[in-house]
């Protein structure tokens, strides 16, 4: 999205069932992000990475779609905003993975959410078809627990230790061979 320009975000999100995605992954991009506000109307996020710093306003989700507005901010100001977020923050590494003409973003969470790995794909429309990679597990697009703002709040326990193994096994059980889906 261009700086300051409104756009619509349509994304599908899945748990990752295994590590085979790493063979096609690009280098990781490390993100630190925090939440300044979360209401029924949307969220306000600050994010810092090697690629810059942004404040993003995301509107209320309607199905898989929501409005998004993002502004580049100076790194020093973003760091100050992150400090205002207190513990409502998260860190993750994002890997871009190409699969049959689509780019997937695979997020490997660090810190309190270590062990959680989620893949998402951005779409042009909600009913768009796409090939599902064999390393994907169950879809969690509409599960509030897997929204970054919820992960940052740590309101729900995420995968660590034995529970990580359990989630991975459950995800692997849901994986079928290559398939194409629409919502």
C-alpha positions in Angstrom: 0.0 0.0 0.0 1.2 3.5 -0.8 1.9 5.8 2.1 -1.3 7.4 3.3 -3.4 5.8 0.6 -6.5 3.7 1.7 -6.8 0.2 0.4 -8.8 -2.9 1.0 -7.1 -5.9 2.6 -8.5 -9.4 1.8 -6.5 -12.2 3.3 -6.7 -15.9 4.2 -4.7 -17.2 7.1 -3.7 -20.8 7.9 -1.7 -22.7 10.5 1.5 -24.2 9.1 1.7 -28.0 9.4 5.4 -28.6 8.8 8.7 -27.1 7.9 8.8 -28.0 4.2 8.0 -24.4 3.2 11.5 -23.4 4.2 13.0 -24.9 1.0 11.2 -22.2 -1.0 11.5 -19.3 1.5 13.2 -16.1 1.0 15.3 -14.5 3.7 13.5 -13.5 6.9 12.3 -10.0 7.5 12.1 -9.3 11.3 9.1 -7.2 12.6 8.5 -5.6 15.9 5.0 -4.3 16.2 2.6 -3.1 18.9 -1.0 -2.0 19.2 -2.0 1.5 20.3 -5.7 0.8 20.1 -8.2 -2.0 19.5 -11.9 -1.4 19.4 -14.9 -2.8 17.7 -14.2 -0.3 14.9 -10.6 -1.5 14.2 -7.0 -1.3 15.3 -4.1 1.1 15.3 -0.7 -0.6 14.9 2.9 0.6 14.8 5.5 -1.6 13.1 9.2 -1.5 12.7 11.4 -3.5 10.4 14.6 -3.1 8.4 12.4 -1.8 5.7 11.1 1.2 7.7 8.5 2.1 10.3 4.7 2.5 9.8 1.6 3.4 11.6 -1.4 1.4 10.2 -5.1 1.9 10.9 -7.2 -1.2 10.1 -10.9 -1.0 10.0 -13.5 -3.5 11.2 -13.3 -6.9 9.5 -16.3 -7.9 7.3 -15.7 -11.5 6.4 -12.2 -11.6 5.0 -12.2 -8.0 4.0 -11.2 -4.7 5.8 -10.0 -1.3 5.0 -6.4 -0.4 5.8 -4.5 2.9 5.8 -0.7 3.0 6.4 1.7 5.9 7.0 5.5 5.8 7.0 6.9 7.4 10.2 10.4 8.3 11.3 12.1 5.4 13.1 12.6 7.4 16.3 8.9 8.2 16.5 7.9 4.6 15.8 10.2 3.5 18.6 8.5 6.0 20.9 5.1 4.7 19.8 6.2 1.1 20.4 7.2 2.1 24.0 3.6 3.4 24.5 2.3 0.0 23.6 3.8 -1.5 26.7 3.4 -5.3 26.7 0.9 -5.2 23.8 3.6 -6.1 21.3 4.9 -9.0 19.3 8.0 -10.0 17.3 8.0 -12.2 14.3 10.1 -13.2 11.3 8.3 -13.1 7.9 9.3 -15.3 5.0 8.0 -14.8 1.5 7.3 -18.1 -0.2 6.1 -18.5 -3.8 3.7 -21.4 -4.5 2.1 -21.9 -8.0 2.1 -18.2 -8.9 1.0 -16.9 -5.5 3.2 -15.3 -2.8 2.6 -16.5 0.8 3.7 -14.7 3.9 4.9 -17.2 6.5 5.2 -15.6 10.0 7.3 -17.3 12.6 6.5 -15.8 15.9 9.1 -15.1 18.6 8.9 -14.4 22.3 5.8 -15.4 24.2 4.2 -16.8 21.0 7.3 -18.8 20.0 6.3 -22.0 18.2 3.4 -20.4 16.4 3.8 -20.4 12.6 1.0 -18.9 10.4 0.8 -18.4 6.6 -1.3 -15.9 4.9 -2.1 -15.0 1.3 -3.5 -11.6 0.2 -6.3 -11.8 -2.4 -7.9 -9.5 -4.8 -11.4 -10.7 -4.0 -12.9 -13.0 -1.3 -13.9 -15.8 -3.8 -10.5 -15.9 -5.5 -9.2 -19.4 -6.1 -5.6 -20.3 -5.2 -3.5 -23.4 -4.8 -3.0 -24.6 -1.2 0.6 -25.6 -0.5 1.1 -29.1 1.0 2.6 -27.5 4.1 -0.6 -25.7 5.2 -2.7 -26.9 8.0 -6.2 -25.7 9.1 -7.6 -22.3 8.1 -7.8 -19.8 10.9 -8.9 -16.7 8.9 -11.9 -16.0 11.0 -10.5 -17.2 14.3 -9.9 -14.1 16.4 -7.2 -15.8 18.4 -4.9 -15.7 15.4 -5.2 -12.0 14.7 -1.9 -10.3 15.4 -3.5 -7.9 17.9 -4.8 -11.0 19.9 -1.4 -12.7 19.7 0.2 -9.4 21.0 -2.3 -9.3 23.9 -1.4 -12.9 24.7 -5.0 -13.3 25.7 -4.9 -16.9 24.5 -2.0 -19.4 25.1 -0.1 -20.2 22.0 2.1 -23.1 21.1 5.0 -23.9 23.3 6.6 -27.2 24.2 4.3 -30.1 24.0 1.3 -28.0 22.9 3.4 -27.0 19.9 3.8 -30.7 18.9 0.0 -31.2 19.4 -0.9 -28.3 17.2 1.6 -29.4 14.5 0.2 -33.0 14.5 -3.4 -31.6 14.3 -2.4 -29.4 11.4 -0.6 -32.3 9.6 -3.8 -34.4 10.0 -5.8 -31.7 8.1 -3.4 -31.4 5.2 -4.4 -33.0 2.0 -2.5 -33.1 -1.3 -2.5 -30.0 -3.5 -6.0 -28.5 -3.7 -7.7 -25.3 -4.8 -10.1 -23.6 -2.6 -12.6 -20.7 -2.5 -14.4 -19.5 0.6 
